[in-house]
Amino acid sequence: MKKILLALLLALPLFSANLQLKSGSVAAHTEMMMDSTIDPLNNSLRAEITMDGDDITTLKGKFWVEMNLFISDKSDRDKSMYKEVDADKFKLATYTISSVTKTEGESNYIINGVLSFHGKEKPLSAKAKITTTNGAPTIEAASMILVSDFGIKMPCMVFMCVRDRVDLLVKAAF
């Protein structure tokens, strides 16, 4: 009996399924004080994610984006942003999931993990709505970072500075 139980426990990881990302994006909202909003979007989210059966709390893996693929409504500003975040040197921003916890309300979760950005790693939690259709999850997660935590100083023009806080919205459909 102990051998059967041990064999079943050892086989559990075999039930994890690699999920194939169908579409994904990251929006990064910030503002220039006393001026306008800045909303670059990257529609080239990539992922290596697994999930055990239909259990959303077993989501594991990572997401990443290429930093030079964020596009806003002003290409000159985008070029300046690429320079500020050293996109040539730090090509990827990566988020590795460490845990997913169910919270109050239908489809509400907290995703905990580590964001690797601009050569630094910091813990990052996101509030997420995660639904499944035929066992395939769709994730809509929101969080925020201070770019100064990653060693980046936002640009200023005279007395107008880009806000240090960046609100992140991630959408991923598997």
Secondary structure, DSSP 4 states (H G I P E B T S, - for coil): -HHHHHHHHHHGGGGEEEEPP-EEEEEEEEEBTTS-EE--EE---EEEEEEETT-GGG-EEEEEEEGGG-B-S-HHHHHHHHHHTTTTTS-EEEEEEEEEEE-SSTTEEEEEEEEEETTEEEEEEEEEEEEEETTEEEEEEEEEEEGGGGT-PPPEETTEEB-SEEEEEEEEE-
